[in-house]
């Protein structure tokens, strides 16, 4: 097998603060990439913290005031992927091996890493299935483990977290999720999507047993001999991993955000355009995986200084001329995101939108022209939660247009334009309404919702 290895050095740091975790992982990867160490498997459990994915925007992922008040560290980990709340109830590991033993591309390597974890969990009596790009689930619906990647040279770092005991409330409070998820109902719904070894097994397995099962699963899967301890001391942070882009994620002045959700990733673009139509700020962010790790930074730098009207062509040319390996999304998704951002510039001047309002403009489906979508729109959808709590019509599909809130204004505007307007009362109602609209041949519609709901339910919007 290409990249074949013979020994795996296993070690366990026990419970450590988050401040030690990043340097340990960077050091392990850098040392392996430099040929200074053999393949490593390092276990640890972390004090409560939020681990931001390498290519994410910290301001969009952590509820910083809550974390500060409760002594929860927020840090950027070396691996890509989404933000995680970690605490002593989760078993973490870092596996450093040659890339080739895991697969020929990032998607293969993530799937292979997940299969190694699945083997270890199976030894504990827990059967899982893989959900691309990087999760393991129980019965195809509840997440119990995740794997994440970073690469340097020909070396791969796999970071994995297994939920042994689940503190869901703390996780929801520390991560920047919609506040309705913090309600009793919201937490109950979240429990339907996550679980733990303790819940599945009926008891809390000992850390030594979890580590032993994972070590055995990984060693057998890669045909390695287990050795205890690090193959050589790693005490300094490693070099070679790209630092996050320095452009602040600030929606003010001339800067606005565009976001999209695809099958396995969320994509964000911050764009600033001056009065002459020239880009003076650009930053791309994602919870997806990609290589080389500088790709989206390099593309954003290319965009800076260009005319906004040139961005779509520039991005296509850049991807055509550069290697881009990704998992969870593809180059075309980034190009579409840029195209949608450019289309907002015309909307800003046409409708007089502020940068905050432009950031709230979201496009679903295959179209990239919001002006055309507005011209063809024949239906307006309004979420029930936009109506005041005291409104007796809040959970009905209609509105009496009493003039006491903006929903009534929306109803009036829609009817003035001969648009059908419907209040959506829950997700099932949304799905049913979108299906009926599709069957009726509705070409375009407008609606309102929070950004998190748009990203979470992107399948429903995209397929309508």
C-alpha positions as CSV (number, residue, x, y, z in Angstrom):
1,X,0.0,0.0,0.0
2,X,1.3,3.5,-0.9
3,X,2.4,5.4,2.2
4,X,2.5,2.2,4.2
5,X,3.5,2.5,7.9
6,X,4.3,-0.1,10.5
7,X,4.1,1.5,14.0
8,X,1.6,3.7,15.7
9,X,2.8,5.6,18.8
10,X,-0.1,6.1,21.2
11,X,-0.2,8.6,24.1
12,X,-2.7,10.1,26.5
13,X,-2.5,13.6,28.1
14,X,-5.7,13.2,30.1
15,X,-7.5,16.4,30.9
16,X,-5.8,19.5,29.5
17,X,-6.7,23.2,29.0
18,X,-7.7,24.3,25.5
19,X,-4.6,26.5,25.4
20,X,-2.4,23.4,25.2
21,X,-4.4,21.6,22.5
22,X,-3.6,23.7,19.5
23,X,0.1,23.7,20.0
24,X,0.2,20.0,20.6
25,X,-1.7,19.3,17.3
26,X,0.4,21.7,15.3
27,X,3.6,20.3,16.8
28,X,2.6,16.7,16.0
29,X,1.7,17.6,12.4
30,X,4.8,19.7,11.8
31,X,7.1,17.1,13.3
32,X,5.6,14.3,11.2
33,X,5.7,16.5,8.0
34,X,9.4,17.2,8.7
35,X,10.2,13.5,9.1
36,X,11.1,13.9,12.8
37,X,8.4,11.6,14.2
38,X,6.6,8.4,13.3
39,X,2.8,8.2,13.1
40,X,1.1,9.3,16.3
41,X,-2.2,8.8,18.1
42,X,-2.7,11.2,20.9
43,X,-5.7,11.2,23.3
44,X,-6.9,14.0,25.5
45,X,-10.0,15.5,27.1
46,X,-10.5,19.2,27.2
47,X,-11.8,21.6,29.8
48,X,-14.9,23.3,28.5
49,X,-14.1,25.2,25.3
50,X,-15.3,26.1,21.8
51,X,-13.1,24.9,19.0
52,X,-13.6,27.0,15.9
53,X,-12.8,25.3,12.5
54,X,-9.7,26.6,10.8
55,X,-11.5,28.4,8.0
56,X,-14.5,29.7,10.0
57,X,-15.4,33.2,11.2
58,X,-15.2,33.2,15.0
59,X,-17.8,35.9,15.3
60,X,-20.3,33.7,13.6
61,X,-19.7,30.6,15.7
62,X,-19.3,31.3,19.4
63,X,-21.5,33.2,21.9
64,X,-18.6,35.1,23.2
65,X,-20.2,37.0,26.1
66,X,-21.5,33.7,27.5
67,X,-18.1,32.0,27.0
68,X,-16.3,34.9,28.7
69,X,-18.7,34.9,31.7
70,X,-18.4,31.1,32.2
71,X,-14.6,30.7,31.6
72,X,-15.0,28.8,28.4
73,X,-12.0,29.2,26.1
74,X,-12.7,30.0,22.4
75,X,-9.9,29.0,20.1
76,X,-9.2,28.2,16.5
77,X,-8.1,24.6,16.0
78,X,-5.7,23.5,13.3
79,X,-8.2,21.3,11.5
80,X,-11.0,22.4,9.1
81,X,-14.7,21.7,9.6
82,X,-17.3,23.2,11.9
83,X,-17.2,24.7,15.4
84,X,-17.5,22.3,18.3
85,X,-18.3,22.7,22.0
86,X,-15.9,20.4,23.8
87,X,-15.7,19.4,27.5
88,X,-14.5,16.5,29.6
89,X,-17.5,14.5,28.5
90,X,-16.0,14.1,25.0
91,X,-13.1,11.9,24.1
92,X,-10.7,13.7,21.7
93,X,-7.9,12.2,19.7
94,X,-5.3,13.4,17.2
95,X,-4.1,10.9,14.6
96,X,-1.1,11.9,12.4
97,X,-0.2,9.6,9.5
98,X,0.9,9.9,5.9
99,X,-2.0,11.2,3.7
100,X,-1.7,8.2,1.3
101,X,-2.8,5.7,3.9
102,X,-6.1,7.4,4.3
103,X,-6.9,8.0,0.6
104,X,-6.2,10.0,-2.5
105,X,-8.3,13.1,-1.7
106,X,-9.9,14.9,1.2
107,X,-13.3,13.2,0.9
108,X,-11.7,9.8,0.8
109,X,-9.5,10.6,3.8
110,X,-12.4,11.8,5.9
111,X,-14.4,8.8,5.1
112,X,-11.5,6.5,5.8
113,X,-10.8,8.2,9.2
114,X,-14.5,7.9,10.1
115,X,-14.4,4.2,9.3
116,X,-11.5,3.7,11.7
117,X,-13.5,5.4,14.4
118,X,-16.5,3.3,13.6
119,X,-14.4,0.2,14.0
120,X,-13.4,1.3,17.5
121,X,-17.0,2.2,18.5
122,X,-18.2,-1.2,17.2
123,X,-15.8,-2.9,19.6
124,X,-17.6,-1.0,22.4
125,X,-21.0,-2.4,21.1
126,X,-22.0,0.8,19.2
127,X,-22.9,0.6,15.5
128,X,-22.7,3.7,13.5
129,X,-23.1,4.9,9.9
130,X,-21.1,7.5,8.0
131,X,-22.7,10.9,7.1
132,X,-20.5,12.7,4.6
133,X,-18.4,14.6,4.8
134,X,-17.3,13.9,8.4
135,X,-19.9,12.6,10.9
136,X,-20.8,9.3,12.4
137,X,-24.4,8.7,13.4
138,X,-26.5,6.3,15.3
139,X,-29.4,4.9,13.3
140,X,-28.8,7.4,10.6
141,X,-30.0,10.4,12.5
142,X,-28.1,11.2,15.8
143,X,-24.5,12.4,15.7
144,X,-22.2,10.6,18.1
145,X,-18.7,11.4,16.6
146,X,-17.0,13.6,14.0
147,X,-13.6,13.7,12.3
148,X,-11.7,16.7,10.9
149,X,-8.6,17.1,8.7
150,X,-5.5,19.3,8.4
151,X,-2.7,18.6,6.0
152,X,0.9,19.6,5.7
153,X,3.3,18.3,3.1
154,X,2.4,14.7,2.7
155,X,1.2,14.3,6.3
156,X,-2.4,14.3,7.5
157,X,-3.8,15.2,10.9
158,X,-7.1,13.8,11.9
159,X,-8.8,15.3,14.8
160,X,-11.7,13.3,16.2
161,X,-14.3,13.8,19.0
162,X,-16.5,11.1,20.4
163,X,-19.5,12.2,22.6
164,X,-19.2,10.0,25.7
165,X,-21.6,12.2,27.9
166,X,-23.7,14.9,26.3
167,X,-24.1,18.3,28.0
168,X,-26.4,19.7,25.3
169,X,-27.5,22.8,27.1
170,X,-24.0,24.0,27.7
171,X,-23.2,23.3,24.0
172,X,-26.2,25.3,22.8
173,X,-25.3,28.2,25.1
174,X,-21.7,28.4,24.1
175,X,-22.2,28.0,20.3
176,X,-23.9,30.9,18.5
177,X,-27.1,29.1,17.6
178,X,-30.5,30.8,17.4
179,X,-31.9,31.6,20.9
180,X,-35.0,29.6,20.3
181,X,-32.8,26.5,20.5
182,X,-32.2,27.3,24.1
183,X,-35.8,26.7,25.0
184,X,-37.1,23.4,26.4
185,X,-38.6,22.6,23.0
186,X,-35.5,23.6,21.2
187,X,-33.3,21.4,23.4
188,X,-35.6,18.5,22.9
189,X,-35.4,18.8,19.2
190,X,-31.6,19.1,19.4
191,X,-31.5,15.8,21.4
192,X,-33.1,14.1,18.4
193,X,-30.0,14.9,16.4
194,X,-27.3,14.1,18.9
195,X,-26.5,11.3,21.3
196,X,-23.7,9.8,23.4
197,X,-22.0,6.6,24.3
198,X,-23.6,6.8,27.7
199,X,-27.1,7.1,26.2
200,X,-26.6,4.2,23.8
201,X,-24.8,1.8,26.2
202,X,-26.8,2.7,29.3
203,X,-23.7,3.5,31.3
204,X,-20.7,5.8,31.0
205,X,-17.8,3.8,29.6
206,X,-14.4,4.2,31.2
207,X,-12.0,6.5,29.4
208,X,-9.4,3.7,29.2
209,X,-11.9,1.4,27.6
210,X,-12.9,4.0,25.0
211,X,-9.2,4.8,24.2
212,X,-8.3,1.1,24.0
213,X,-11.2,0.4,21.5
214,X,-10.3,3.4,19.3
215,X,-6.6,2.5,19.4
216,X,-7.3,-1.1,18.4
217,X,-9.7,0.0,15.6
218,X,-7.3,2.4,14.1
219,X,-4.3,0.1,14.4
220,X,-6.0,-2.8,12.9
221,X,-7.6,-0.7,10.1
222,X,-4.1,0.7,9.2
223,X,-2.3,-2.6,9.9
224,X,0.0,-1.0,12.5
225,X,1.8,-2.2,15.6
226,X,0.9,-0.2,18.7
227,X,3.7,1.4,20.7
228,X,3.1,3.4,23.8
229,X,4.3,7.0,24.0
230,X,5.4,9.6,21.5
231,X,8.0,8.5,19.0
232,X,10.0,11.6,19.9
233,X,9.3,14.6,22.1
234,X,7.1,17.3,20.6
235,X,7.1,20.4,22.7
236,X,6.9,23.4,20.4
237,X,4.1,24.6,18.1
238,X,4.6,23.6,14.5
239,X,5.0,25.9,11.6
240,X,3.5,25.6,8.1
241,X,-0.2,25.9,8.8
242,X,-1.7,29.1,7.3
243,X,-3.0,31.7,9.7
244,X,-6.6,32.9,9.3
245,X,-7.1,35.9,7.0
246,X,-6.6,39.2,8.8
247,X,-9.6,40.9,7.1
248,X,-12.1,41.6,10.0
249,X,-15.5,40.2,9.5
250,X,-17.2,43.5,10.0
251,X,-20.6,44.3,8.3
252,X,-20.5,48.1,8.2
253,X,-19.5,50.9,5.9
254,X,-19.5,49.3,2.4
255,X,-19.0,45.7,3.6
256,X,-21.8,43.1,3.4
257,X,-22.1,39.3,3.8
258,X,-23.4,36.7,1.4
259,X,-24.0,33.1,2.6
260,X,-25.1,29.8,1.2
261,X,-25.6,26.2,2.3
262,X,-24.7,23.3,0.1
263,X,-24.9,19.6,0.8
264,X,-21.9,19.4,3.1
265,X,-20.8,22.9,4.0
266,X,-21.8,26.5,4.8
267,X,-20.1,29.1,2.6
268,X,-19.7,32.8,3.5
269,X,-18.3,35.8,1.6
270,X,-17.6,39.2,3.1
271,X,-17.3,41.8,0.3
272,X,-16.6,45.5,0.4
273,X,-17.0,47.6,-2.8
274,X,-16.1,51.3,-3.1
275,X,-18.0,53.9,-5.0
276,X,-16.0,53.2,-8.2
277,X,-17.2,49.6,-8.1
278,X,-13.8,48.3,-7.0
279,X,-13.4,45.6,-4.3
280,X,-11.5,46.9,-1.3
281,X,-12.2,44.0,1.1
282,X,-12.8,40.3,0.5
283,X,-12.8,37.2,2.8
284,X,-14.1,33.7,2.2
285,X,-15.1,31.4,5.1
286,X,-16.4,27.8,5.3
287,X,-16.9,24.9,7.6
288,X,-16.0,22.6,4.7
289,X,-12.6,21.0,4.1
290,X,-10.2,22.0,1.3
291,X,-6.6,21.9,0.1
292,X,-4.3,23.7,-0.4
293,X,-5.2,25.5,2.9
294,X,-4.4,28.9,1.3
295,X,-6.8,28.4,-1.6
296,X,-9.7,30.7,-0.4
297,X,-7.3,33.2,1.0
298,X,-5.4,33.4,-2.3
299,X,-8.7,33.8,-4.2
300,X,-9.9,36.6,-1.8
301,X,-6.6,38.4,-2.3
302,X,-7.0,38.1,-6.1
303,X,-10.5,39.6,-5.8
304,X,-9.3,42.6,-3.8
305,X,-8.6,45.5,-6.1
306,X,-10.6,44.1,-9.0
307,X,-13.8,45.6,-10.4
308,X,-16.8,43.8,-8.8
309,X,-18.2,43.1,-12.3
310,X,-15.0,41.0,-13.0
311,X,-15.2,38.8,-9.9
312,X,-17.2,35.9,-11.4
313,X,-14.9,35.5,-14.4
314,X,-11.8,35.9,-12.2
315,X,-12.9,33.2,-9.8
316,X,-13.7,30.8,-12.6
317,X,-10.3,31.4,-14.2
318,X,-8.6,31.0,-10.8
319,X,-10.2,27.6,-10.1
320,X,-9.5,26.4,-13.7
321,X,-5.8,27.2,-13.2
322,X,-5.2,25.9,-9.6
323,X,-5.5,22.6,-7.8
324,X,-8.5,22.5,-5.5
325,X,-9.3,19.4,-3.5
326,X,-12.4,19.8,-1.3
327,X,-15.0,17.8,0.8
328,X,-18.5,19.1,1.4
329,X,-18.5,21.6,-1.4
330,X,-17.0,22.1,-4.9
331,X,-15.4,25.0,-6.7
332,X,-18.6,25.8,-8.5
333,X,-20.3,26.5,-5.2
334,X,-17.8,29.2,-4.4
335,X,-18.3,30.7,-7.9
336,X,-22.0,30.8,-7.3
337,X,-21.6,32.4,-3.9
338,X,-19.5,35.2,-5.5
339,X,-22.0,35.6,-8.3
340,X,-24.8,36.0,-5.8
341,X,-22.8,38.6,-3.9
342,X,-22.1,40.6,-7.0
343,X,-25.8,40.6,-7.8
344,X,-26.5,42.2,-4.4
345,X,-24.5,45.3,-5.4
346,X,-27.1,46.3,-8.0
347,X,-29.9,45.5,-5.5
348,X,-28.3,47.9,-3.0
349,X,-28.5,50.9,-5.3
350,X,-31.9,49.8,-6.8
351,X,-33.7,49.4,-3.5
352,X,-31.5,51.7,-1.3
353,X,-30.4,48.8,0.9
354,X,-27.9,49.3,3.8
355,X,-25.0,46.8,4.0
356,X,-26.9,45.1,6.9
357,X,-30.0,44.8,4.8
358,X,-28.0,43.5,1.8
359,X,-26.4,40.9,4.1
360,X,-29.9,39.7,5.0
361,X,-30.8,39.2,1.3
362,X,-30.6,35.4,0.7
363,X,-31.0,33.5,-2.6
364,X,-32.2,29.9,-2.9
365,X,-32.7,27.7,-5.9
366,X,-30.7,27.8,-9.1
367,X,-31.1,31.5,-9.9
368,X,-28.5,34.1,-9.1
369,X,-30.4,37.3,-10.0
370,X,-32.5,38.7,-7.2
371,X,-33.9,41.5,-9.3
372,X,-35.3,38.9,-11.8
373,X,-36.6,36.8,-8.8
374,X,-38.5,39.8,-7.5
375,X,-40.0,40.7,-10.8
376,X,-41.4,37.1,-11.2
377,X,-42.4,36.6,-7.6
378,X,-46.1,35.7,-7.2
379,X,-46.1,34.5,-3.6
380,X,-44.8,36.0,-0.3
381,X,-44.1,33.8,2.7
382,X,-44.0,35.3,6.2
383,X,-42.8,33.4,9.3
384,X,-45.2,33.3,12.2
385,X,-42.4,34.4,14.6
386,X,-42.3,37.8,12.8
387,X,-45.7,38.6,14.3
388,X,-45.7,39.9,17.9
389,X,-46.2,37.4,20.8
390,X,-49.5,39.1,21.7
391,X,-51.0,38.8,18.3
392,X,-53.9,36.3,18.2
393,X,-53.2,35.8,14.5
394,X,-49.6,34.7,15.2
395,X,-50.1,31.0,14.6
396,X,-52.6,31.4,11.7
397,X,-51.8,31.7,8.0
398,X,-53.4,35.1,7.7
399,X,-53.2,38.7,9.0
400,X,-55.8,41.4,9.6
401,X,-53.3,44.1,8.8
402,X,-54.0,46.1,11.9
403,X,-50.9,48.3,11.4
404,X,-49.3,47.3,14.7
405,X,-46.3,45.5,13.2
406,X,-44.3,45.1,10.0
407,X,-46.0,41.9,9.0
408,X,-49.1,43.8,8.3
409,X,-47.1,46.2,6.1
410,X,-45.7,43.1,4.2
411,X,-49.2,41.8,3.7
412,X,-50.3,45.2,2.3
413,X,-47.3,45.4,0.0
414,X,-47.9,41.9,-1.3
415,X,-51.5,42.4,-2.0
416,X,-50.9,45.7,-3.8
417,X,-48.7,43.7,-6.2
418,X,-51.3,40.9,-6.6
419,X,-49.1,38.4,-4.7
420,X,-50.5,35.6,-2.6
421,X,-49.2,36.0,1.0
422,X,-49.1,33.2,3.6
423,X,-47.9,33.0,7.2
424,X,-45.8,29.9,7.7
425,X,-46.6,28.3,11.1
426,X,-43.9,25.5,11.3
427,X,-41.4,23.7,9.1
428,X,-43.9,21.0,8.1
429,X,-46.3,23.8,6.9
430,X,-43.4,25.3,5.0
431,X,-42.5,22.1,3.2
432,X,-46.1,21.5,2.3
433,X,-46.6,25.0,1.0
434,X,-43.4,24.9,-1.1
435,X,-44.5,21.6,-2.6
436,X,-47.9,23.0,-3.5
437,X,-46.3,26.1,-5.0
438,X,-44.0,23.9,-7.1
439,X,-46.9,21.8,-8.3
440,X,-48.7,25.0,-9.3
441,X,-45.8,26.2,-11.4
442,X,-44.8,29.1,-9.2
443,X,-41.5,30.4,-10.7
444,X,-40.4,32.7,-7.9
445,X,-41.4,33.8,-4.4
446,X,-40.1,36.0,-1.7
447,X,-40.1,35.4,2.0
448,X,-38.4,36.3,5.3
449,X,-36.6,34.2,7.9
450,X,-33.5,34.3,10.0
451,X,-30.2,33.4,8.5
452,X,-29.8,30.3,10.6
453,X,-33.2,28.9,9.6
454,X,-32.3,29.6,6.0
455,X,-29.0,27.6,6.3
456,X,-30.6,24.8,8.3
457,X,-33.5,24.3,5.9
458,X,-31.6,25.0,2.7
459,X,-32.8,21.7,1.2
460,X,-36.4,22.8,1.3
461,X,-35.7,26.2,-0.2
462,X,-33.2,24.9,-2.8
463,X,-35.6,22.1,-4.0
464,X,-38.5,24.5,-4.4
